[in-house]
């Protein structure tokens, strides 16, 4: 029976090490994929608050749907990395592991919010602006109103998804501060990014879509944090599993 328990523990530790390593790859990959899709391929010539101009730009884009699918995959990779980080933090019991559970729940909610955002922005809005661009004169006003309504829905989803992402990062920052799995100073990057995401998310309902200073700060801090934590996650997975094998009775 004791030998069976040891085999189960070995399997669990090995699975957690693999999960952590997958997350260590997913986090930086998600950052890179999102930046490439957004900065290089996403149409961004027009002012996003100039609806007639930006709607026409979107209607003329042949890559709109694909770009938003890629952005969605990138967001899921980031969330996958955060889920893996939860398992990495909880390898050591304590207050940090307890808080990490709430971070995991927030990460799942964030994934749902970003999925809805990309569905509205990448699919529904594209159909709406295409319909407006090709509508006869008698239907242009109605078609434009429908596209604006979807744009306003995008504002709402942008706001809540950014706030949820900020809350998730702040919870993980607290878990890192209360735990012993990762350096506490690294949590400040996550906390700073989280606060900035929340500030930008609160601003969106009042201003609309724009590149605010808090958003730029949030992206910068999040990218730095993600790359550093990815390296540490990989190292921790290797050290933790090796240490377990060394102390496990033969």
NUTORDO-198306 format. One record per atom (N, C-alpha, C): residue in one letter; x, y negated, z. Coordinates in nm, 2 decimals, always signed. Layout:
N
 residu      X      Y      Z
      a      X      Y      Z
...
This chain:
250
 residu      X      Y      Z
      x  +0.08  +0.12  +0.00
      x  +0.00  +0.00  +0.00
      x  +0.09  -0.13  +0.00
      x  +0.19  -0.12  +0.08
      x  +0.28  -0.24  +0.08
      x  +0.35  -0.26  -0.05
      x  +0.39  -0.15  -0.12
      x  +0.45  -0.16  -0.25
      x  +0.35  -0.22  -0.35
      x  +0.23  -0.18  -0.34
      x  +0.13  -0.23  -0.43
      x  +0.11  -0.38  -0.41
      x  +0.11  -0.43  -0.28
      x  +0.10  -0.57  -0.25
      x  +0.22  -0.65  -0.31
      x  +0.34  -0.59  -0.30
      x  +0.46  -0.65  -0.36
      x  +0.44  -0.67  -0.51
      x  +0.39  -0.56  -0.58
      x  +0.38  -0.57  -0.72
      x  +0.28  -0.68  -0.76
      x  +0.17  -0.69  -0.68
      x  +0.07  -0.79  -0.71
      x  +0.13  -0.93  -0.69
      x  +0.21  -0.95  -0.58
      x  +0.27  -1.08  -0.56
      x  +0.37  -1.11  -0.67
      x  +0.45  -1.01  -0.71
      x  +0.54  -1.04  -0.82
      x  +0.47  -1.08  -0.95
      x  +0.35  -1.01  -0.98
      x  +0.28  -1.05  -1.10
      x  +0.22  -1.19  -1.08
      x  +0.17  -1.22  -0.96
      x  +0.11  -1.36  -0.94
      x  +0.22  -1.47  -0.96
      x  +0.33  -1.44  -0.90
      x  +0.44  -1.54  -0.91
      x  +0.49  -1.56  -1.05
      x  +0.50  -1.44  -1.12
      x  +0.54  -1.45  -1.26
      x  +0.44  -1.53  -1.35
      x  +0.31  -1.50  -1.32
      x  +0.20  -1.57  -1.40
      x  +0.21  -1.72  -1.37
      x  +0.22  -1.76  -1.24
      x  +0.23  -1.90  -1.21
      x  +0.35  -1.97  -1.27
      x  +0.46  -1.90  -1.28
      x  +0.58  -1.95  -1.34
      x  +0.56  -1.98  -1.49
      x  +0.49  -1.88  -1.56
      x  +0.46  -1.90  -1.70
      x  +0.36  -2.02  -1.72
      x  +0.26  -2.03  -1.63
      x  +0.16  -2.14  -1.64
      x  +0.23  -2.27  -1.62
      x  +0.33  -2.28  -1.53
      x  +0.40  -2.41  -1.51
      x  +0.49  -2.44  -1.63
      x  +0.55  -2.34  -1.69
      x  +0.63  -2.37  -1.80
      x  +0.55  -2.41  -1.92
      x  +0.43  -2.35  -1.94
      x  +0.34  -2.40  -2.05
      x  +0.30  -2.54  -2.03
      x  +0.27  -2.58  -1.90
      x  +0.24  -2.72  -1.87
      x  +0.36  -2.81  -1.89
      x  +0.48  -2.76  -1.87
      x  +0.60  -2.85  -1.88
      x  +0.62  -2.88  -2.03
      x  +0.58  -2.79  -2.12
      x  +0.59  -2.81  -2.26
      x  +0.47  -2.90  -2.31
      x  +0.35  -2.87  -2.25
      x  +0.23  -2.94  -2.30
      x  +0.23  -3.09  -2.27
      x  +0.28  -3.13  -2.15
      x  +0.28  -3.27  -2.12
      x  +0.36  -3.36  -2.22
      x  +0.49  -3.34  -2.24
      x  +0.56  -3.42  -2.34
      x  +0.50  -3.40  -2.48
      x  +0.46  -3.28  -2.52
      x  +0.41  -3.26  -2.65
      x  +0.28  -3.34  -2.67
      x  +0.19  -3.35  -2.57
      x  +0.07  -3.43  -2.58
      x  +0.10  -3.57  -2.60
      x  +0.20  -3.62  -2.52
      x  +0.24  -3.77  -2.54
      x  +0.29  -3.79  -2.68
      x  +0.38  -3.71  -2.73
      x  +0.43  -3.73  -2.86
      x  +0.33  -3.72  -2.97
      x  +0.24  -3.62  -2.96
      x  +0.13  -3.61  -3.06
      x  +0.04  -3.72  -3.06
      x  +0.00  -3.77  -2.94
      x  -0.09  -3.89  -2.93
      x  -0.03  -4.01  -2.99
      x  +0.10  -4.04  -2.96
      x  +0.17  -4.16  -3.01
      x  +0.18  -4.16  -3.16
      x  +0.21  -4.04  -3.21
      x  +0.23  -4.03  -3.36
      x  +0.09  -4.05  -3.43
      x  -0.01  -3.98  -3.38
      x  -0.14  -4.00  -3.44
      x  -0.20  -4.14  -3.43
      x  -0.17  -4.20  -3.32
      x  -0.23  -4.34  -3.29
      x  -0.15  -4.45  -3.36
      x  -0.02  -4.44  -3.34
      x  +0.07  -4.55  -3.39
      x  +0.09  -4.55  -3.54
      x  +0.10  -4.43  -3.60
      x  +0.14  -4.41  -3.74
      x  +0.02  -4.39  -3.83
      x  -0.08  -4.31  -3.79
      x  -0.19  -4.27  -3.88
      x  -0.32  -4.33  -3.85
      x  -0.34  -4.38  -3.73
      x  -0.47  -4.44  -3.70
      x  -0.48  -4.58  -3.77
      x  -0.59  -4.61  -3.84
      x  -0.61  -4.74  -3.90
      x  -0.61  -4.85  -3.80
      x  -0.53  -4.95  -3.81
      x  -0.52  -5.05  -3.71
      x  -0.49  -5.19  -3.77
      x  -0.53  -5.21  -3.89
      x  -0.50  -5.34  -3.96
      x  -0.59  -5.45  -3.91
      x  -0.72  -5.42  -3.89
      x  -0.81  -5.52  -3.85
      x  -0.83  -5.53  -3.70
      x  -0.88  -5.65  -3.66
      x  -0.91  -5.67  -3.52
      x  -1.02  -5.57  -3.47
      x  -1.00  -5.49  -3.37
      x  -1.11  -5.39  -3.34
      x  -1.24  -5.46  -3.29
      x  -1.23  -5.59  -3.26
      x  -1.36  -5.65  -3.21
      x  -1.43  -5.73  -3.33
      x  -1.37  -5.72  -3.45
      x  -1.43  -5.78  -3.56
      x  -1.51  -5.67  -3.63
      x  -1.63  -5.65  -3.59
      x  -1.70  -5.53  -3.64
      x  -1.72  -5.52  -3.79
      x  -1.76  -5.62  -3.86
      x  -1.77  -5.60  -4.01
      x  -1.64  -5.56  -4.07
      x  -1.53  -5.62  -4.04
      x  -1.40  -5.59  -4.10
      x  -1.35  -5.45  -4.05
      x  -1.36  -5.42  -3.93
      x  -1.31  -5.30  -3.88
      x  -1.39  -5.18  -3.92
      x  -1.52  -5.20  -3.93
      x  -1.61  -5.09  -3.98
      x  -1.58  -5.06  -4.13
      x  -1.55  -5.16  -4.21
      x  -1.51  -5.13  -4.34
      x  -1.38  -5.06  -4.35
      x  -1.29  -5.10  -4.27
      x  -1.16  -5.03  -4.26
      x  -1.18  -4.88  -4.23
      x  -1.26  -4.86  -4.13
      x  -1.29  -4.72  -4.09
      x  -1.36  -4.64  -4.20
      x  -1.45  -4.71  -4.27
      x  -1.52  -4.64  -4.38
      x  -1.43  -4.60  -4.49
      x  -1.32  -4.68  -4.51
      x  -1.23  -4.66  -4.62
      x  -1.12  -4.56  -4.59
      x  -1.12  -4.52  -4.46
      x  -1.01  -4.43  -4.41
      x  -1.05  -4.28  -4.45
      x  -0.96  -4.21  -4.51
      x  -0.98  -4.07  -4.55
      x  -0.93  -3.98  -4.44
      x  -0.85  -4.03  -4.34
      x  -0.79  -3.95  -4.24
      x  -0.85  -3.97  -4.10
      x  -0.96  -4.05  -4.10
      x  -1.02  -4.09  -3.97
      x  -1.06  -3.97  -3.88
      x  -1.13  -3.87  -3.93
      x  -1.17  -3.76  -3.85
      x  -1.05  -3.67  -3.81
      x  -0.96  -3.65  -3.90
      x  -0.84  -3.57  -3.87
      x  -0.76  -3.63  -3.76
      x  -0.74  -3.76  -3.77
      x  -0.66  -3.84  -3.67
      x  -0.72  -3.82  -3.53
      x  -0.86  -3.83  -3.52
      x  -0.92  -3.82  -3.39
      x  -0.92  -3.68  -3.34
      x  -0.93  -3.58  -3.43
      x  -0.91  -3.44  -3.38
      x  -0.77  -3.42  -3.32
      x  -0.67  -3.48  -3.39
      x  -0.53  -3.47  -3.33
      x  -0.52  -3.54  -3.20
      x  -0.58  -3.66  -3.19
      x  -0.59  -3.73  -3.06
      x  -0.65  -3.65  -2.95
      x  -0.76  -3.58  -2.99
      x  -0.83  -3.49  -2.89
      x  -0.74  -3.38  -2.85
      x  -0.67  -3.31  -2.94
      x  -0.58  -3.20  -2.91
      x  -0.47  -3.25  -2.82
      x  -0.42  -3.37  -2.85
      x  -0.32  -3.43  -2.76
      x  -0.37  -3.45  -2.62
      x  -0.49  -3.51  -2.61
      x  -0.55  -3.53  -2.47
      x  -0.56  -3.40  -2.40
      x  -0.61  -3.29  -2.47
      x  -0.62  -3.16  -2.41
      x  -0.49  -3.10  -2.36
      x  -0.38  -3.13  -2.44
      x  -0.25  -3.09  -2.40
      x  -0.21  -3.16  -2.27
      x  -0.24  -3.28  -2.26
      x  -0.20  -3.36  -2.14
      x  -0.28  -3.31  -2.02
      x  -0.41  -3.28  -2.04
      x  -0.49  -3.22  -1.93
      x  -0.44  -3.09  -1.89
      x  -0.40  -3.01  -1.99
      x  -0.34  -2.88  -1.96
      x  -0.22  -2.89  -1.88
      x  -0.13  -2.99  -1.91
      x  -0.02  -3.01  -1.83
      x  -0.05  -3.04  -1.69
      x  -0.15  -3.12  -1.67
      x  -0.20  -3.16  -1.53
      x  -0.25  -3.04  -1.46
      x  -0.32  -2.95  -1.53
      x  -0.37  -2.83  -1.46
      x  -0.26  -2.74  -1.42
      x  -0.15  -2.73  -1.50
      x  -0.04  -2.65  -1.47
      x  +0.04  -2.72  -1.35
      x  +0.04  -2.85  -1.34
      x  +0.10  -2.92  -1.23
      x  +0.03  -2.88  -1.10
      x  -0.10  -2.87  -1.11
      x  -0.18  -2.83  -0.99
      x  -0.13  -2.70  -0.93
      x  -0.11  -2.60  -1.02
      x  -0.06  -2.47  -0.98
      x  +0.08  -2.48  -0.92
      x  +0.16  -2.57  -0.98
      x  +0.30  -2.58  -0.93
      x  +0.30  -2.65  -0.79
      x  +0.22  -2.75  -0.77
      x  +0.21  -2.81  -0.64
      x  +0.16  -2.72  -0.53
      x  +0.06  -2.63  -0.57
      x  +0.00  -2.55  -0.47
      x  +0.08  -2.42  -0.43
      x  +0.20  -2.41  -0.49
      x  +0.28  -2.30  -0.45
      x  +0.33  -2.31  -0.31
      x  +0.33  -2.44  -0.26
      x  +0.37  -2.47  -0.12
      x  +0.25  -2.52  -0.05
      x  +0.20  -2.45  +0.05
      x  +0.07  -2.49  +0.12
      x  +0.09  -2.62  +0.20
      x  -0.01  -2.69  +0.22
      x  -0.01  -2.81  +0.30
      x  -0.10  -2.91  +0.25
      x  -0.09  -3.04  +0.30
      x  -0.18  -3.14  +0.26
      x  -0.17  -3.18  +0.11
      x  -0.05  -3.17  +0.06
      x  -0.04  -3.19  -0.09
      x  -0.12  -3.10  -0.17
      x  -0.11  -2.97  -0.14
      x  -0.19  -2.87  -0.21
      x  -0.34  -2.90  -0.20
      x  -0.39  -2.94  -0.08
      x  -0.53  -2.98  -0.06
      x  -0.57  -3.09  -0.15
      x  -0.49  -3.20  -0.16
      x  -0.53  -3.31  -0.24
      x  -0.52  -3.28  -0.39
      x  -0.43  -3.19  -0.42
      x  -0.41  -3.15  -0.56
      x  -0.54  -3.08  -0.62
      x  -0.62  -3.02  -0.53
      x  -0.74  -2.96  -0.57
      x  -0.84  -3.07  -0.63
      x  -0.84  -3.18  -0.56
      x  -0.93  -3.29  -0.61
      x  -0.87  -3.35  -0.74
      x  -0.74  -3.35  -0.75
      x  -0.67  -3.39  -0.88
      x  -0.71  -3.30  -0.99
      x  -0.72  -3.17  -0.96
      x  -0.76  -3.07  -1.07
      x  -0.90  -3.10  -1.11
      x  -0.99  -3.12  -1.02
      x  -1.13  -3.15  -1.05
      x  -1.14  -3.28  -1.13
      x  -1.07  -3.38  -1.10
      x  -1.07  -3.51  -1.17
      x  -1.01  -3.48  -1.31
      x  -0.91  -3.40  -1.33
      x  -0.85  -3.37  -1.46
      x  -0.95  -3.30  -1.55
      x  -1.03  -3.21  -1.49
      x  -1.13  -3.14  -1.57
      x  -1.24  -3.24  -1.62
      x  -1.28  -3.33  -1.53
      x  -1.38  -3.44  -1.57
      x  -1.32  -3.53  -1.68
      x  -1.19  -3.56  -1.66
      x  -1.13  -3.64  -1.76
      x  -1.13  -3.58  -1.90
      x  -1.10  -3.45  -1.90
      x  -1.10  -3.37  -2.03
      x  -1.24  -3.38  -2.10
      x  -1.35  -3.37  -2.01
      x  -1.48  -3.38  -2.07
      x  -1.51  -3.52  -2.12
      x  -1.46  -3.62  -2.05
      x  -1.48  -3.76  -2.09
      x  -1.41  -3.79  -2.22
      x  -1.29  -3.75  -2.24
      x  -1.21  -3.77  -2.36
      x  -1.27  -3.69  -2.48
      x  -1.33  -3.57  -2.45
      x  -1.39  -3.50  -2.55
      x  -1.51  -3.57  -2.61
      x  -1.60  -3.63  -2.52
      x  -1.71  -3.71  -2.56
      x  -1.67  -3.83  -2.64
      x  -1.56  -3.90  -2.59
      x  -1.51  -4.02  -2.65
      x  -1.47  -3.99  -2.80
      x  -1.39  -3.88  -2.82
      x  -1.34  -3.85  -2.95
      x  -1.46  -3.80  -3.04
      x  -1.56  -3.74  -2.99
      x  -1.67  -3.70  -3.07
      x  -1.75  -3.82  -3.12
      x  -1.77  -3.92  -3.03
      x  -1.84  -4.04  -3.07
      x  -1.75  -4.12  -3.17
      x  -1.63  -4.15  -3.13
      x  -1.54  -4.23  -3.21
      x  -1.50  -4.16  -3.34
      x  -1.46  -4.04  -3.33
      x  -1.41  -3.97  -3.45
      x  -1.51  -3.91  -3.55
      x  -1.63  -3.88  -3.50
      x  -1.73  -3.82  -3.59
      x  -1.85  -3.91  -3.61
      x  -1.92  -3.94  -3.50
      x  -2.04  -4.02  -3.51
      x  -2.02  -4.15  -3.57
      x  -1.92  -4.23  -3.52
      x  -1.90  -4.36  -3.57
      x  -1.86  -4.36  -3.72
      x  -1.78  -4.26  -3.76
      x  -1.74  -4.25  -3.90
      x  -1.86  -4.23  -3.99
      x  -1.95  -4.14  -3.95
      x  -2.08  -4.13  -4.03
      x  -2.16  -4.26  -4.03
      x  -2.16  -4.33  -3.92
      x  -2.24  -4.45  -3.91
      x  -2.18  -4.56  -4.00
      x  -2.05  -4.58  -4.00
      x  -1.99  -4.68  -4.08
      x  -1.99  -4.65  -4.23
      x  -1.98  -4.52  -4.26
      x  -1.99  -4.47  -4.40
      x  -2.14  -4.50  -4.45
      x  -2.23  -4.48  -4.37
      x  -2.37  -4.50  -4.41
      x  -2.39  -4.65  -4.43
      x  -2.33  -4.74  -4.34
      x  -2.35  -4.88  -4.36
      x  -2.28  -4.93  -4.48
      x  -2.16  -4.88  -4.51
      x  -2.08  -4.92  -4.62
      x  -2.15  -4.89  -4.75
      x  -2.22  -4.78  -4.75
      x  -2.29  -4.74  -4.88
      x  -2.44  -4.77  -4.88
      x  -2.49  -4.84  -4.78
      x  -2.63  -4.86  -4.77
      x  -2.68  -4.97  -4.87
      x  -2.80  -4.96  -4.93
      x  -2.85  -5.06  -5.01
      x  -2.88  -5.19  -4.93
      x  -2.89  -5.30  -5.00
      x  -2.91  -5.43  -4.93
      x  -3.02  -5.43  -4.83
      x  -3.13  -5.36  -4.86
      x  -3.25  -5.36  -4.77
      x  -3.22  -5.28  -4.64
      x  -3.12  -5.20  -4.64
      x  -3.10  -5.12  -4.52
      x  -2.97  -5.15  -4.45
      x  -2.89  -5.25  -4.50
      x  -2.77  -5.29  -4.44
      x  -2.78  -5.33  -4.29
      x  -2.88  -5.41  -4.26
      x  -2.89  -5.46  -4.13
      x  -2.92  -5.35  -4.03
      x  -3.00  -5.26  -4.06
      x  -3.03  -5.14  -3.98
      x  -2.91  -5.05  -3.96
      x  -2.84  -5.03  -4.07
      x  -2.73  -4.94  -4.07
      x  -2.61  -5.00  -3.98
      x  -2.60  -5.13  -4.00
      x  -2.50  -5.20  -3.92
      x  -2.53  -5.20  -3.77
      x  -2.66  -5.21  -3.74
      x  -2.70  -5.21  -3.60
      x  -2.68  -5.07  -3.54
      x  -2.70  -4.97  -3.62
      x  -2.67  -4.83  -3.57
      x  -2.52  -4.81  -3.54
      x  -2.44  -4.86  -3.63
      x  -2.30  -4.85  -3.61
      x  -2.25  -4.93  -3.49
      x  -2.31  -5.05  -3.46
      x  -2.27  -5.12  -3.35
      x  -2.32  -5.05  -3.22
      x  -2.43  -4.98  -3.22
      x  -2.48  -4.91  -3.10
      x  -2.38  -4.80  -3.07
      x  -2.33  -4.73  -3.17
      x  -2.23  -4.63  -3.14
      x  -2.09  -4.69  -3.09
      x  -2.06  -4.80  -3.15
      x  -1.94  -4.87  -3.10
      x  -1.95  -4.91  -2.95
      x  -2.07  -4.95  -2.91
      x  -2.09  -4.99  -2.77
      x  -2.09  -4.86  -2.68
      x  -2.13  -4.75  -2.74
      x  -2.12  -4.62  -2.67
      x  -1.97  -4.59  -2.65
      x  -1.90  -4.61  -2.75
      x  -1.75  -4.59  -2.74
      x  -1.69  -4.68  -2.63
      x  -1.73  -4.80  -2.62
      x  -1.68  -4.89  -2.51
      x  -1.71  -4.82  -2.38
      x  -1.83  -4.76  -2.36
      x  -1.86  -4.70  -2.23
      x  -1.78  -4.58  -2.20
      x  -1.76  -4.50  -2.31
      x  -1.67  -4.38  -2.29
      x  -1.53  -4.41  -2.27
      x  -1.48  -4.52  -2.34
      x  -1.34  -4.56  -2.32
      x  -1.33  -4.60  -2.17
      x  -1.42  -4.68  -2.12
      x  -1.41  -4.73  -1.98
      x  -1.41  -4.61  -1.88
      x  -1.50  -4.52  -1.89
      x  -1.51  -4.41  -1.79
      x  -1.39  -4.31  -1.81
      x  -1.35  -4.29  -1.93
      x  -1.24  -4.19  -1.95
      x  -1.11  -4.25  -1.89
      x  -1.09  -4.38  -1.91
      x  -0.97  -4.44  -1.86
      x  -0.97  -4.45  -1.71
      x  -1.08  -4.48  -1.65
      x  -1.10  -4.48  -1.50
      x  -1.07  -4.34  -1.45
      x  -1.13  -4.24  -1.51
      x  -1.11  -4.10  -1.46
      x  -0.96  -4.06  -1.48
      x  -0.90  -4.09  -1.59
      x  -0.76  -4.06  -1.60
      x  -0.68  -4.13  -1.49
      x  -0.71  -4.26  -1.46
      x  -0.64  -4.33  -1.35
      x  -0.66  -4.26  -1.22
      x  -0.78  -4.22  -1.19
      x  -0.81  -4.15  -1.07
      x  -0.74  -4.02  -1.06
      x  -0.73  -3.95  -1.16
      x  -0.66  -3.82  -1.17
      x  -0.51  -3.84  -1.13
      x  -0.45  -3.94  -1.20
      x  -0.31  -3.97  -1.17
      x  -0.28  -4.01  -1.03
      x  -0.37  -4.09  -0.97
      x  -0.36  -4.13  -0.83
      x  -0.37  -4.02  -0.74
      x  -0.46  -3.92  -0.76
      x  -0.47  -3.81  -0.68
      x  -0.35  -3.72  -0.69
      x  -0.29  -3.70  -0.81
      x  -0.17  -3.62  -0.82
      x  -0.05  -3.70  -0.75
      x  -0.05  -3.83  -0.76
      x  +0.05  -3.90  -0.69
      x  +0.05  -3.88  -0.54
      x  -0.07  -3.88  -0.49
      x  -0.09  -3.86  -0.34
      x  -0.05  -3.72  -0.31
      x  -0.09  -3.62  -0.39
      x  -0.05  -3.48  -0.37
      x  +0.10  -3.47  -0.36
      x  +0.17  -3.54  -0.45
      x  +0.32  -3.53  -0.46
      x  +0.38  -3.60  -0.33
      x  +0.31  -3.71  -0.29
      x  +0.37  -3.78  -0.17
      x  +0.35  -3.69  -0.04
      x  +0.24  -3.62  -0.04
      x  +0.21  -3.54  +0.08
      x  +0.27  -3.40  +0.08
      x  +0.32  -3.36  -0.04
      x  +0.38  -3.22  -0.06
      x  +0.53  -3.23  -0.06
      x  +0.58  -3.11  -0.09
      x  +0.73  -3.10  -0.09
      x  +0.78  -3.04  -0.22
      x  +0.69  -3.02  -0.32
      x  +0.73  -2.96  -0.45
      x  +0.81  -3.05  -0.54
      x  +0.78  -3.18  -0.53
      x  +0.84  -3.28  -0.62
      x  +0.88  -3.40  -0.54
      x  +0.98  -3.48  -0.60
      x  +1.02  -3.60  -0.53
      x  +0.91  -3.70  -0.51
      x  +0.90  -3.76  -0.39
      x  +0.79  -3.85  -0.36
      x  +0.80  -3.98  -0.44
      x  +0.93  -4.02  -0.48
      x  +0.94  -4.14  -0.55
      x  +0.88  -4.13  -0.69
      x  +0.87  -4.01  -0.74
      x  +0.81  -3.99  -0.88
      x  +0.66  -4.01  -0.87
      x  +0.60  -3.99  -0.76
      x  +0.46  -4.02  -0.75
      x  +0.43  -4.16  -0.77
      x  +0.52  -4.26  -0.75
      x  +0.49  -4.40  -0.77
      x  +0.47  -4.43  -0.92
      x  +0.53  -4.35  -1.01
      x  +0.51  -4.37  -1.15
      x  +0.37  -4.33  -1.18
      x  +0.32  -4.22  -1.13
      x  +0.19  -4.17  -1.15
      x  +0.09  -4.27  -1.09
      x  +0.11  -4.32  -0.97
      x  +0.02  -4.41  -0.90
      x  +0.01  -4.54  -0.98
      x  +0.13  -4.59  -1.02
      x  +0.13  -4.72  -1.09
      x  +0.05  -4.71  -1.22
      x  +0.07  -4.60  -1.30
      x  +0.00  -4.57  -1.42
      x  -0.15  -4.56  -1.39
      x  -0.18  -4.49  -1.28
      x  -0.32  -4.47  -1.25
      x  -0.40  -4.60  -1.22
      x  -0.33  -4.68  -1.14
      x  -0.39  -4.81  -1.11
      x  -0.41  -4.89  -1.24
      x  -0.31  -4.89  -1.33
      x  -0.32  -4.97  -1.45
      x  -0.43  -4.91  -1.54
      x  -0.45  -4.78  -1.55
      x  -0.56  -4.72  -1.63
      x  -0.69  -4.77  -1.57
      x  -0.71  -4.77  -1.44
      x  -0.83  -4.80  -1.38
      x  -0.86  -4.95  -1.41
      x  -0.76  -5.04  -1.40
      x  -0.78  -5.18  -1.42
      x  -0.83  -5.20  -1.57
      x  -0.76  -5.13  -1.66
      x  -0.80  -5.15  -1.80
      x  -0.94  -5.09  -1.83
      x  -0.97  -4.98  -1.76
      x  -1.10  -4.92  -1.78
      x  -1.21  -5.01  -1.73
      x  -1.19  -5.08  -1.62
      x  -1.29  -5.18  -1.57
      x  -1.30  -5.30  -1.66
      x  -1.19  -5.34  -1.73
      x  -1.20  -5.45  -1.82
      x  -1.28  -5.43  -1.95
      x  -1.27  -5.30  -1.99
      x  -1.33  -5.27  -2.12
      x  -1.48  -5.31  -2.13
      x  -1.57  -5.28  -2.03
      x  -1.71  -5.32  -2.04
      x  -1.73  -5.47  -2.06
      x  -1.64  -5.55  -2.01
      x  -1.65  -5.69  -2.02
      x  -1.59  -5.76  -2.14
      x  -1.48  -5.69  -2.19
      x  -1.41  -5.75  -2.30
      x  -1.42  -5.67  -2.43
      x  -1.43  -5.54  -2.42
      x  -1.43  -5.45  -2.54
      x  -1.30  -5.38  -2.56
      x  -1.27  -5.34  -2.68
      x  -1.15  -5.27  -2.72
      x  -1.04  -5.37  -2.74
      x  -0.93  -5.36  -2.67
      x  -0.82  -5.45  -2.69
      x  -0.70  -5.38  -2.62
      x  -0.58  -5.42  -2.66
      x  -0.46  -5.38  -2.60
      x  -0.42  -5.47  -2.48
      x  -0.47  -5.44  -2.37
      x  -0.44  -5.52  -2.25
      x  -0.30  -5.49  -2.19
      x  -0.25  -5.58  -2.11
      x  -0.12  -5.56  -2.05
      x  -0.13  -5.44  -1.95
      x  -0.24  -5.42  -1.87
      x  -0.25  -5.30  -1.79
      x  -0.25  -5.17  -1.87
      x  -0.31  -5.17  -1.99
      x  -0.30  -5.05  -2.07
      x  -0.16  -5.02  -2.12
      x  -0.09  -5.12  -2.16
      x  +0.05  -5.10  -2.20
      x  +0.14  -5.05  -2.09
      x  +0.12  -5.11  -1.97
      x  +0.19  -5.06  -1.85
      x  +0.15  -4.92  -1.82
      x  +0.02  -4.89  -1.83
      x  -0.03  -4.75  -1.80
      x  +0.04  -4.65  -1.89
      x  +0.04  -4.68  -2.02
      x  +0.10  -4.59  -2.12
      x  +0.25  -4.57  -2.09
      x  +0.32  -4.68  -2.07
      x  +0.46  -4.67  -2.04
      x  +0.50  -4.59  -1.92
      x  +0.43  -4.61  -1.81
      x  +0.46  -4.54  -1.68
      x  +0.42  -4.39  -1.70
      x  +0.30  -4.37  -1.76
      x  +0.26  -4.23  -1.78
      x  +0.36  -4.15  -1.86
      x  +0.41  -4.21  -1.97
      x  +0.50  -4.14  -2.06
      x  +0.63  -4.11  -1.98
      x  +0.69  -4.20  -1.90
      x  +0.81  -4.18  -1.82
      x  +0.78  -4.07  -1.72
      x  +0.67  -4.08  -1.65
      x  +0.63  -3.98  -1.55
      x  +0.62  -3.84  -1.61
      x  +0.55  -3.83  -1.73
      x  +0.52  -3.71  -1.79
      x  +0.65  -3.63  -1.83
      x  +0.74  -3.71  -1.89
      x  +0.87  -3.64  -1.93
      x  +0.95  -3.60  -1.81
      x  +0.96  -3.68  -1.71
      x  +1.04  -3.64  -1.59
      x  +0.97  -3.52  -1.52
      x  +0.84  -3.53  -1.50
      x  +0.78  -3.42  -1.43
      x  +0.78  -3.29  -1.51
      x  +0.78  -3.30  -1.64
      x  +0.79  -3.18  -1.73
      x  +0.92  -3.11  -1.70
      x  +1.03  -3.18  -1.70
      x  +1.16  -3.12  -1.67
      x  +1.17  -3.06  -1.53
      x  +1.11  -3.13  -1.43
      x  +1.11  -3.07  -1.30
      x  +1.02  -2.95  -1.28
      x  +0.91  -2.95  -1.36
      x  +0.82  -2.84  -1.36
      x  +0.89  -2.71  -1.41
      x  +0.96  -2.73  -1.52
      x  +1.04  -2.62  -1.58
      x  +1.14  -2.57  -1.48
      x  +1.21  -2.66  -1.42
      x  +1.32  -2.61  -1.32
      x  +1.25  -2.54  -1.20
      x  +1.15  -2.60  -1.15
      x  +1.08  -2.54  -1.03
      x  +1.03  -2.40  -1.06
      x  +0.97  -2.38  -1.18
      x  +0.92  -2.25  -1.22
      x  +1.03  -2.15  -1.22
      x  +1.15  -2.19  -1.27
      x  +1.26  -2.09  -1.28
      x  +1.31  -2.06  -1.14
      x  +1.33  -2.17  -1.06
      x  +1.39  -2.15  -0.93
      x  +1.29  -2.08  -0.83
      x  +1.17  -2.11  -0.84
      x  +1.07  -2.05  -0.75
      x  +1.06  -1.90  -0.78
      x  +1.05  -1.86  -0.90
      x  +1.04  -1.72  -0.93
      x  +1.16  -1.64  -0.90
      x  +1.28  -1.70  -0.93
      x  +1.41  -1.64  -0.90
      x  +1.42  -1.62  -0.75
      x  +1.39  -1.72  -0.67
      x  +1.40  -1.71  -0.53
      x  +1.31  -1.60  -0.47
      x  +1.19  -1.59  -0.53
      x  +1.09  -1.49  -0.48
      x  +1.15  -1.35  -0.51
      x  +1.21  -1.33  -0.63
      x  +1.27  -1.20  -0.66
      x  +1.39  -1.17  -0.56
      x  +1.46  -1.27  -0.52
      x  +1.58  -1.25  -0.44
      x  +1.54  -1.20  -0.30
      x  +1.43  -1.26  -0.25
      x  +1.39  -1.23  -0.11
      x  +1.29  -1.11  -0.10
      x  +1.23  -1.07  -0.22
      x  +1.14  -0.96  -0.22
      x  +1.21  -0.83  -0.18
      x  +1.16  -0.75  -0.10
      x  +1.22  -0.62  -0.06
      x  +1.22  -0.53  -0.18
      x  +1.33  -0.45  -0.20
      x  +1.34  -0.36  -0.31
      x  +1.29  -0.22  -0.27
